[in-house]
Amino acid sequence: MKLIRVEDIAKYTGQQVTAQGWVYSRTDKGKLVFLLLRDGSGFVQCVAFKDDLPAAIFDQLTRLPQESSVIVSGEVREDKRAPGIPGGYEIGIKEIKIIQAAAEDYPMALKEHGVDFSLDNRHLWIRMPSQWAILRIRGTVVSAIREWFEINGFINMDTPILTPAAVEGTTTLFETEYFDEGKAYLSQSGQLYNEANIMAFGKVYCFGPTFRAEKSKTRRHLTEFWMVEPEIAFCDLDGLMEVEEQFVTHIVKRVMRERGPELKSLGRELAKLENIEAPFPRISYDEAAKIIQESYEKETDPEKKELIKFEWGMDFGAPHEALLTSHYDKPLFVFGYPTQVKAFYMEPWPGRPEVCKSVDLLAPEGYGEIIGGSERMSSPDLLLQRIHEHGLPEAAYKWYMDLRRYGSVPHSGFGMGVERTVAWICGIEHIRETIAFPRMIKRMYP
């Protein structure tokens, strides 16, 4: 019999097939045993009828523990009532081989578990349908990211994870000794290196783990996360926003096309993702500040009022971003942030040195910033001034200064956090579920 993947089961209606995997759940009904089998690509109902199997095998099935590994063979039948992902099909078991009957004390039994218990057993939690669906979607997001860049002429450049200096700020660095060379730091970003790479290749991107030693416990922060960072020569801020909206639209469309069953299993409102189409709305930081201030003045609930308290020059918090995006059903660009709340390398706004050519892309439904980007500073003199203002070591940035001395051009780039993007697309609350083994302030196990 043909060995199939469960995700392809619709192609085999009426045919004899073999599937191999693990028993997610078992239901006994007299002469029938229903097994929900997962094989890594999906979940399918398998039905064993007592008269179709040897008595000893059928008896063993009635006692088969969750997560036992099996190989089943039988006919694929269409049945709209059959549970599973994608669902609507079942396999009538004619043969079954039990590879291992799992231990009876499976920690992630089919009942409610607390967050800490689930994270302690993350190695098993990822087998559950919701976690499996989220990580399948993540895989497609990653594939779509690479696909868009390849189609659009970007070259993947691997940038160092160990670096001699900060990119975003010295207070969020993980520090280590580097032989006899002094201190080294886990990378916050590959951006500075990609600014060198674009002067050789024009359009590049890096994609890898990023580390921030922020002592943040919010649902939007991890200490280790994955970020994709394109950099583009001869690109201004307006051109950068066009790239971002095309990029995000491509990712969402591909997930919708390939991971509909997984999204539905998570209860995601697909109509909200169908709205994601370029162009995206754009407002300035000044306009955003005005919207927030007007909402603050109208708000009558003291608690809500305190949450959105705001004055010009502040960075946005999660309540501010949620308020801004509540007016839109697409991601929202906010551009032109105050220089004081952004990194040292951002180009100042012409005629307004207190504002820089920066832009954040805020996801709708309260998910907040998923992309942060900017037009980079082109002037070597101004860059040196900024390095001094931020208290950064000039010697460590000598090579970065060289990029402004030998053929400087307007250039821009952004960073997109994969986990935040996946959380938004999936419609889930916390990004700790969007990576197989999350790293947080108080968690390094397993």
ROZA-964862 format. One record per residue (C-alpha): residue in three letters; x, y, z. Coordinates in Angstrom, 3 decimals. Layout:
<rs>
R:type:X:Y:Z
R:ALA:X:Y:Z
...
</rs>
This chain:
<rs>
R:type:X:Y:Z
R:MET:0.000:0.000:0.000
R:LYS:1.167:3.552:-0.758
R:LEU:2.708:5.413:2.172
R:ILE:1.016:8.816:2.396
R:ARG:1.237:12.037:4.355
R:VAL:-1.971:12.938:6.169
R:GLU:-2.020:16.456:4.716
R:ASP:-2.456:14.851:1.264
R:ILE:-5.210:12.418:2.258
R:ALA:-7.878:14.031:0.059
R:LYS:-5.979:12.755:-3.005
R:TYR:-6.484:9.112:-1.974
R:THR:-10.243:8.748:-1.419
R:GLY:-11.256:5.128:-2.051
R:GLN:-7.663:3.908:-2.180
R:GLN:-5.730:1.566:0.099
R:VAL:-2.968:3.491:1.879
R:THR:-0.489:3.314:4.751
R:ALA:0.114:6.060:7.307
R:GLN:2.660:6.093:10.086
R:GLY:2.628:8.245:13.176
R:TRP:1.509:8.583:16.780
R:VAL:-1.827:8.123:18.542
R:TYR:-3.029:11.521:19.736
R:SER:-6.261:10.200:21.240
R:ARG:-8.306:6.997:21.478
R:THR:-12.072:6.459:21.841
R:ASP:-13.617:3.007:22.460
R:LYS:-17.163:2.185:21.372
R:GLY:-17.718:-1.531:21.786
R:LYS:-16.778:-3.127:18.504
R:LEU:-15.171:0.109:17.267
R:VAL:-11.993:1.904:18.291
R:PHE:-11.330:5.404:16.976
R:LEU:-7.712:6.537:16.884
R:LEU:-6.766:10.110:16.047
R:LEU:-3.422:9.667:14.349
R:ARG:-0.875:12.436:13.831
R:ASP:2.022:12.008:11.433
R:GLY:3.676:15.447:11.544
R:SER:1.780:16.722:8.505
R:GLY:-1.749:16.453:9.941
R:PHE:-4.237:14.620:12.130
R:VAL:-6.583:11.921:10.764
R:GLN:-9.212:9.657:12.289
R:CYS:-8.500:5.934:11.932
R:VAL:-11.332:3.481:12.637
R:ALA:-10.731:-0.102:13.799
R:PHE:-13.661:-2.582:13.555
R:LYS:-13.368:-5.631:15.802
R:ASP:-14.199:-8.127:13.040
R:ASP:-11.472:-6.728:10.754
R:LEU:-8.539:-7.406:13.087
R:PRO:-7.133:-10.339:15.090
R:ALA:-8.711:-10.417:18.561
R:ALA:-5.377:-9.870:20.341
R:ILE:-4.563:-6.816:18.219
R:PHE:-8.025:-5.285:18.683
R:ASP:-7.798:-5.862:22.430
R:GLN:-4.433:-4.127:22.486
R:LEU:-5.922:-1.153:20.622
R:THR:-8.584:-0.708:23.305
R:ARG:-5.787:-0.120:25.823
R:LEU:-3.325:1.739:23.601
R:PRO:-1.898:4.784:25.458
R:GLN:-1.660:8.281:24.018
R:GLU:1.518:8.855:21.954
R:SER:2.010:5.202:21.073
R:SER:3.710:4.909:17.687
R:VAL:1.939:2.882:14.990
R:ILE:1.738:2.092:11.286
R:VAL:-1.822:1.720:9.948
R:SER:-3.087:0.532:6.583
R:GLY:-6.576:0.669:5.158
R:GLU:-9.012:2.448:2.857
R:VAL:-9.426:6.218:2.802
R:ARG:-13.077:7.250:3.205
R:GLU:-14.577:10.703:2.930
R:ASP:-16.690:11.608:5.953
R:LYS:-17.531:15.253:6.660
R:ARG:-17.947:14.437:10.369
R:ALA:-14.445:12.999:10.755
R:PRO:-12.242:15.122:13.025
R:GLY:-8.696:16.008:12.141
R:ILE:-6.566:18.563:10.384
R:PRO:-7.526:18.992:7.547
R:GLY:-10.467:16.772:8.623
R:GLY:-13.318:15.259:6.622
R:TYR:-11.524:11.957:5.909
R:GLU:-10.795:8.754:7.784
R:ILE:-8.875:5.520:7.317
R:GLY:-10.661:2.238:7.862
R:ILE:-7.976:0.116:9.530
R:LYS:-7.302:-3.278:7.943
R:GLU:-3.811:-3.710:9.350
R:ILE:-1.971:-2.037:12.221
R:LYS:1.529:-2.477:13.550
R:ILE:2.279:-1.104:17.008
R:ILE:5.885:0.136:17.021
R:GLN:5.811:1.120:20.688
R:ALA:3.047:1.231:23.266
R:ALA:3.883:4.456:25.091
R:ALA:4.185:4.685:28.867
R:GLU:0.869:5.260:30.630
R:ASP:1.961:8.378:32.524
R:TYR:2.159:10.777:29.543
R:PRO:2.592:14.243:31.141
R:MET:0.602:16.156:28.510
R:ALA:-2.550:14.059:28.843
R:LEU:-5.723:15.456:27.281
R:LYS:-6.704:17.881:30.029
R:GLU:-6.020:21.482:30.991
R:HIS:-2.463:22.342:32.005
R:GLY:-0.985:25.525:33.453
R:VAL:1.444:27.646:31.441
R:ASP:4.506:26.806:33.555
R:PHE:3.756:23.069:33.429
R:SER:3.266:23.249:29.664
R:LEU:6.538:25.144:29.188
R:ASP:8.407:22.694:31.442
R:ASN:7.128:20.001:29.070
R:ARG:7.588:22.033:25.895
R:HIS:9.299:19.055:24.247
R:LEU:5.916:17.279:24.480
R:TRP:3.616:20.321:24.268
R:ILE:4.677:20.938:20.669
R:ARG:2.852:17.693:19.752
R:MET:-0.537:19.204:20.671
R:PRO:-2.689:20.368:17.739
R:SER:-2.581:24.075:18.588
R:GLN:1.190:24.176:19.054
R:TRP:1.745:21.996:16.010
R:ALA:-0.431:24.326:13.901
R:ILE:1.396:27.454:15.105
R:LEU:4.813:25.995:14.322
R:ARG:3.650:24.720:10.926
R:ILE:2.518:28.255:10.132
R:ARG:5.862:29.578:11.352
R:GLY:7.618:27.245:8.908
R:THR:5.564:28.641:6.031
R:VAL:6.238:32.225:7.152
R:VAL:9.981:31.509:7.094
R:SER:9.720:29.909:3.642
R:ALA:7.670:32.842:2.314
R:ILE:10.233:35.319:3.659
R:ARG:13.057:33.660:1.778
R:GLU:10.905:33.229:-1.328
R:TRP:10.054:36.939:-1.574
R:PHE:13.671:38.002:-1.238
R:GLU:14.875:35.478:-3.801
R:ILE:12.192:36.572:-6.287
R:ASN:13.097:40.227:-5.797
R:GLY:16.840:39.980:-6.272
R:PHE:18.118:40.025:-2.690
R:ILE:21.175:38.003:-1.692
R:ASN:21.242:36.201:1.663
R:MET:24.323:37.282:3.615
R:ASP:25.152:35.648:6.950
R:THR:26.213:38.226:9.527
R:PRO:28.130:37.601:12.779
R:ILE:26.372:36.487:15.945
R:LEU:29.422:37.480:18.026
R:THR:30.063:41.214:17.640
R:PRO:32.495:43.733:19.183
R:ALA:29.942:46.553:19.668
R:ALA:26.287:47.430:20.129
R:VAL:23.768:48.142:17.384
R:GLU:20.688:49.290:19.304
R:GLY:21.887:50.074:22.822
R:THR:24.523:48.922:25.292
R:THR:22.009:48.161:28.054
R:THR:20.471:45.194:26.227
R:LEU:23.616:43.229:25.358
R:PHE:24.548:39.685:26.378
R:GLU:28.269:39.834:27.135
R:THR:30.967:37.169:26.930
R:GLU:34.772:36.956:27.003
R:TYR:36.387:36.539:23.594
R:PHE:39.814:34.903:24.066
R:ASP:42.430:37.654:24.504
R:GLU:40.425:40.226:22.534
R:GLY:38.316:41.455:25.438
R:LYS:34.529:41.582:25.457
R:ALA:32.235:40.265:22.742
R:TYR:28.456:40.483:22.576
R:LEU:25.659:38.326:21.193
R:SER:24.194:40.082:18.186
R:GLN:21.251:42.451:18.527
R:SER:21.093:42.831:14.756
R:GLY:22.997:42.130:11.548
R:GLN:22.122:45.551:10.164
R:LEU:25.488:47.297:10.417
R:TYR:27.221:44.461:8.580
R:ASN:24.527:44.443:5.930
R:GLU:25.136:48.145:5.350
R:ALA:28.637:47.075:4.310
R:ASN:27.239:44.203:2.226
R:ILE:24.921:46.415:0.160
R:MET:27.853:48.497:-1.011
R:ALA:29.086:45.306:-2.677
R:PHE:25.782:43.623:-3.626
R:GLY:23.064:46.302:-3.751
R:LYS:20.246:44.371:-2.020
R:VAL:20.855:41.849:0.756
R:TYR:19.180:40.259:3.740
R:CYS:20.280:38.322:6.791
R:PHE:18.101:35.937:8.757
R:GLY:18.985:34.440:12.100
R:PRO:18.752:34.490:15.882
R:THR:18.925:37.810:17.702
R:PHE:19.536:38.417:21.396
R:ARG:18.229:41.207:23.626
R:ALA:18.977:41.303:27.353
R:GLU:15.825:43.266:28.128
R:LYS:14.240:42.372:31.448
R:SER:10.817:42.463:29.890
R:LYS:8.025:40.087:30.823
R:THR:5.423:41.197:28.266
R:ARG:3.678:38.835:25.866
R:ARG:5.615:40.466:23.008
R:HIS:9.191:39.874:24.180
R:LEU:11.688:37.007:24.129
R:THR:15.385:37.168:24.979
R:GLU:16.231:35.092:21.897
R:PHE:14.183:35.552:18.747
R:TRP:14.554:35.317:14.987
R:MET:14.745:38.416:12.849
R:VAL:14.974:38.971:9.117
R:GLU:16.801:42.135:8.075
R:PRO:16.968:43.383:4.482
R:GLU:19.123:46.343:3.516
R:ILE:18.812:48.238:0.226
R:ALA:21.184:50.675:-1.494
R:PHE:19.733:53.710:-3.296
R:CYS:16.501:53.433:-1.299
R:ASP:14.789:56.213:0.660
R:LEU:12.107:55.965:3.349
R:ASP:9.184:55.966:0.895
R:GLY:10.801:53.177:-1.130
R:LEU:11.354:51.198:2.058
R:MET:7.657:51.363:2.993
R:GLU:6.726:50.046:-0.456
R:VAL:9.077:47.088:0.044
R:GLU:7.622:46.351:3.490
R:GLU:3.990:46.305:2.384
R:GLN:4.707:44.063:-0.608
R:PHE:6.777:41.761:1.603
R:VAL:4.142:41.395:4.345
R:THR:1.330:40.956:1.809
R:HIS:3.278:38.118:0.165
R:ILE:3.813:36.339:3.486
R:VAL:0.148:36.537:4.515
R:LYS:-1.109:35.427:1.097
R:ARG:1.145:32.372:1.111
R:VAL:0.087:31.369:4.630
R:MET:-3.577:31.769:3.639
R:ARG:-3.004:29.622:0.553
R:GLU:-1.062:26.815:2.234
R:ARG:-2.085:26.793:5.911
R:GLY:-5.840:27.339:5.881
R:PRO:-6.608:24.156:7.872
R:GLU:-4.070:25.087:10.542
R:LEU:-5.445:28.629:10.840
R:LYS:-8.998:27.298:11.136
R:SER:-7.922:24.825:13.818
R:LEU:-6.647:27.802:15.845
R:GLY:-9.981:29.584:15.455
R:ARG:-8.382:32.373:13.418
R:GLU:-10.823:34.752:11.704
R:LEU:-9.637:34.315:8.118
R:ALA:-11.604:37.350:6.920
R:LYS:-9.250:39.577:8.894
R:LEU:-6.240:38.195:7.053
R:GLU:-7.969:38.509:3.690
R:ASN:-7.840:42.296:4.143
R:ILE:-4.047:42.277:4.114
R:GLU:-3.259:43.772:0.733
R:ALA:-0.871:46.575:-0.276
R:PRO:-0.945:49.546:-0.012
R:PHE:-1.059:50.027:3.768
R:PRO:-2.189:53.274:5.422
R:ARG:0.533:55.716:6.471
R:ILE:0.483:58.378:9.186
R:SER:3.237:60.487:10.706
R:TYR:4.274:60.278:14.330
R:ASP:2.853:63.802:14.725
R:GLU:-0.557:62.628:13.435
R:ALA:-0.403:59.547:15.662
R:ALA:0.414:61.682:18.712
R:LYS:-2.603:63.876:17.948
R:ILE:-4.912:60.826:17.663
R:ILE:-3.677:59.499:21.005
R:GLN:-4.018:62.868:22.713
R:GLU:-7.581:63.308:21.433
R:SER:-8.487:59.815:22.641
R:TYR:-6.943:60.595:26.017
R:GLU:-9.056:63.742:26.377
R:LYS:-12.259:61.864:25.465
R:GLU:-11.605:58.812:27.656
R:THR:-13.720:58.701:30.821
R:ASP:-12.428:55.468:32.366
R:PRO:-9.547:56.441:34.731
R:GLU:-7.661:53.167:34.212
R:LYS:-7.831:53.327:30.426
R:LYS:-6.970:57.023:30.546
R:GLU:-3.813:56.306:32.516
R:LEU:-2.760:53.581:30.067
R:ILE:-2.849:55.926:27.060
R:LYS:-1.354:58.956:28.815
R:PHE:1.069:60.441:26.317
R:GLU:3.137:63.441:25.367
R:TRP:5.112:64.234:22.225
R:GLY:8.594:62.710:22.327
R:MET:7.598:59.447:23.974
R:ASP:7.851:56.096:22.231
R:PHE:4.588:54.218:21.838
R:GLY:3.652:51.510:24.305
R:ALA:1.375:48.574:23.548
R:PRO:-1.818:50.494:24.564
R:HIS:-0.910:53.363:22.204
R:GLU:-0.232:51.007:19.299
R:ALA:-3.498:49.151:19.933
R:LEU:-5.387:52.441:19.949
R:LEU:-3.807:53.579:16.668
R:THR:-4.415:50.304:14.829
R:SER:-8.029:50.093:16.033
R:HIS:-8.864:52.588:13.265
R:TYR:-7.590:50.263:10.509
R:ASP:-8.068:46.692:9.266
R:LYS:-4.596:46.556:7.702
R:PRO:-1.106:47.036:9.109
R:LEU:-0.355:50.712:9.743
R:PHE:2.835:52.627:8.967
R:VAL:3.831:55.281:11.493
R:PHE:6.824:57.300:10.256
R:GLY:8.965:60.164:11.480
R:TYR:9.620:59.276:15.131
R:PRO:11.483:61.576:17.521
R:THR:15.240:61.159:17.193
R:GLN:15.591:60.671:20.959
R:VAL:13.656:57.369:20.988
R:LYS:15.407:55.793:18.006
R:ALA:18.855:54.369:17.259
R:PHE:21.897:56.525:16.506
R:TYR:22.218:55.638:12.804
R:MET:18.902:57.032:11.494
R:GLU:18.830:59.881:8.953
R:PRO:17.420:63.135:10.361
R:TRP:14.283:64.621:8.826
R:PRO:15.133:67.600:6.574
R:GLY:14.651:70.797:8.566
R:ARG:13.625:68.901:11.723
R:PRO:16.655:67.482:13.537
R:GLU:14.405:66.366:16.412
R:VAL:12.751:63.874:14.018
R:CYS:14.364:61.010:12.102
R:LYS:13.475:59.098:8.935
R:SER:12.191:56.063:10.811
R:VAL:9.113:53.910:10.338
R:ASP:7.364:51.205:12.330
R:LEU:4.783:48.853:10.867
R:LEU:2.046:48.122:13.393
R:ALA:-0.068:44.994:12.936
R:PRO:-3.837:45.342:13.428
R:GLU:-5.910:43.768:16.218
R:GLY:-3.624:45.091:18.928
R:TYR:-0.513:43.122:17.922
R:GLY:1.645:46.218:17.644
R:GLU:5.028:46.636:15.998
R:ILE:6.157:43.783:13.765
R:ILE:8.683:45.769:11.699
R:GLY:11.016:48.605:12.594
R:GLY:13.032:50.338:9.911
R:SER:14.607:53.552:8.729
R:GLU:16.584:55.396:6.133
R:ARG:20.176:55.188:7.362
R:MET:22.432:58.158:7.962
R:SER:24.589:59.066:4.936
R:SER:26.840:61.818:6.329
R:PRO:30.095:60.666:8.007
R:ASP:30.317:63.854:10.071
R:LEU:26.774:63.565:11.440
R:LEU:27.225:59.862:12.109
R:LEU:30.368:60.545:14.146
R:GLN:28.475:63.187:16.118
R:ARG:25.701:60.691:16.899
R:ILE:28.196:58.027:17.982
R:HIS:29.663:60.490:20.487
R:GLU:26.201:61.610:21.684
R:HIS:25.263:57.995:22.415
R:GLY:28.506:57.344:24.284
R:LEU:29.634:54.638:21.874
R:PRO:33.328:53.788:21.331
R:GLU:34.484:55.518:18.148
R:ALA:37.206:52.940:17.440
R:ALA:34.693:50.078:17.308
R:TYR:32.753:51.876:14.564
R:LYS:35.682:52.925:12.375
R:TRP:34.759:50.400:9.685
R:TYR:31.121:51.578:9.824
R:MET:32.297:55.158:9.294
R:ASP:34.254:54.020:6.235
R:LEU:30.975:53.153:4.523
R:ARG:30.122:56.884:4.551
R:ARG:33.559:57.893:3.274
R:TYR:33.821:55.630:0.231
R:GLY:30.787:55.882:-2.030
R:SER:28.032:56.727:0.436
R:VAL:24.489:56.554:-0.966
R:PRO:20.984:56.886:0.481
R:HIS:20.105:53.472:1.857
R:SER:17.424:51.931:4.036
R:GLY:16.493:48.717:5.794
R:PHE:14.285:47.120:8.387
R:GLY:14.050:44.264:10.852
R:MET:11.018:42.017:11.152
R:GLY:10.571:39.788:14.180
R:VAL:9.377:36.364:13.062
R:GLU:7.706:35.487:16.374
R:ARG:5.613:38.659:16.549
R:THR:4.569:38.221:12.929
R:VAL:3.554:34.596:13.506
R:ALA:1.595:35.547:16.649
R:TRP:-0.384:38.130:14.657
R:ILE:-1.067:35.823:11.706
R:CYS:-2.148:33.014:14.042
R:GLY:-4.218:35.334:16.234
R:ILE:-2.618:34.079:19.465
R:GLU:-1.868:36.028:22.608
R:HIS:1.748:35.255:23.510
R:ILE:4.819:34.893:21.310
R:ARG:6.275:32.194:23.579
R:GLU:4.159:29.723:21.548
R:THR:5.569:30.836:18.185
R:ILE:9.023:29.268:18.594
R:ALA:9.681:25.640:19.445
R:PHE:11.783:26.313:22.555
R:PRO:11.315:29.884:23.844
R:ARG:13.943:31.705:25.856
R:MET:12.647:34.210:28.415
R:ILE:14.044:35.959:31.481
R:LYS:13.374:33.048:33.812
R:ARG:13.292:30.166:31.343
R:MET:16.067:28.181:29.699
R:TYR:14.593:24.673:30.169
R:PRO:14.184:22.532:28.180
</rs>
